[in-house]
Amino acid sequence: MRSANHIGLDLDASDLRGAVEEAQPNTVSARWCSRSTALFNLLGLRQAALEVLLRSPKPQRHFGNWQTSVVCPHSPQALMGLMKMDERTRDHWWWRPGWRPGRSFYTWHLTFADNSAAAGLVEQFAPTLADIPTMQPVAPNGLHITIQGIGFADAVSSNDLERIADTASEILQHSQRFEIVLGRPVADRETIGLPVVNPGPLTRVRSNLQSAIGAVWGDDCIPERTDRFTPHLTLAYSTGEAIIADLQRVLVRSGLGDAEITEPVTEISLIELNRDNHRYEWKNVGTMELGR
């Protein structure tokens, strides 16, 4: 029987302290954990409190004995106050379990057109990222938001892939199109990226894609089913060590701390993903359009 314990993608914060460190290293639960989980695990505070802090549009009161006063809960200054000042980045391109040169992975991503607002961020951030030697900028054609993995290409039959894709297309054509909001940029262990601040619609798409996989393989073999889903757009991947708080300050000084955009979502791409060249490259397998 096919294992549901498939390998995940973009493991940007896999060894954070506490619960994140305890996550299985070959699941997406260890992947780029939400800013709330990552930062609150570092401080030993409640995850729910930080989620309120980061997502509420209004200033928050103190939580318990936490005496930090936050003027804007989404601000980089607030995030810097929550992270340990000596926390450092690491190289993103280490080989995750299951990955090896030449191996690729079937997954659904949200990708972006060259004239999209997301692609415009590449030019906007380019001068600042060029001055950070340990950060590798993402090219416009490499921008993506990971939605749901299927499995390694050498472990998924062409017949299964076709059936899963057809089922997903049928389900998604009954889904409404929507917009996502990409919030203020944040530096973490392996990336500089923008979190999706309204993840609900993407979460529903992910659930639909999991249903398509379950219809072919059975519910017990749906990969990533119980993993935390924290959609994000990465603009740069770390290639070495730097102090995370310093990177956040660079973003603020460069006037990028308040960058925030809205993107329409009308389709999801099924791709075959490869990471041999220290960047994410892919071949498009199919496009699943959302209904109107």
Salt bridges, closest charged atoms under 4 A:
ASP10 OD1 - HIS92 NE2 3.74
ASP10 OD2 - HIS144 NE2 3.32
ASP12 OD1 - HIS92 ND1 2.89
ASP12 OD2 - HIS232 NE2 3.69
ASP15 OD2 - ARG90 NH1 3.06
ASP15 OD1 - ARG189 NH1 2.85
GLU51 OE2 - ARG228 NH1 3.45
GLU87 OE1 - ARG17 NH1 3.24
ASP154 OD2 - ARG100 NH2 3.42
ASP154 OD1 - ARG103 NH2 2.89
ASP160 OD2 - ARG2 NH2 3.48
ASP160 OD1 - ARG163 NH1 3.75
GLU170 OE2 - HIS174 NE2 3.42
ASP188 OD2 - ARG35 NH1 2.47
GLU190 OE2 - ARG90 NE 2.38
GLU190 OE1 - HIS92 ND1 2.69
GLU190 OE1 - ARG96 NH2 2.75
GLU224 OE1 - ARG206 NH1 3.29
ASP246 OD1 - ARG249 NH1 2.76
ASP258 OD1 - ARG184 NE 3.03
GLU260 OE1 - ARG184 NH1 3.72
GLU272 OE1 - LYS283 NZ 3.76
GLU281 OE2 - ARG279 NE 2.96
